[in-house]
Amino acid sequence: MPGLTWPPRDTDRNRFLARVQIVVYAVVTAYFGLFALVSGAFVPWAIFTVALAATVVTGVALLLMRAQRRAAQPAGPAAER
């Protein structure tokens, strides 16, 4: 069993899944945020907070994967000077 790593390994599959997660989490965050504003109830606010945190964490993971990919790429011609 491979286990969890942080930041996630930079693979095509992980990048695709992170992008899908961001979209899904953003939609859930928007829906429950609007519902929480309209109703003022505690449960929608709690779900909104968790969904917002999940969106931010997934966004950070995507940025870290991008940083890994850029660090692994060979330097361009300008860096050879």
Helices and strands as residue ranges (DSSP letters): H 12-39, H 42-72, G 77-80
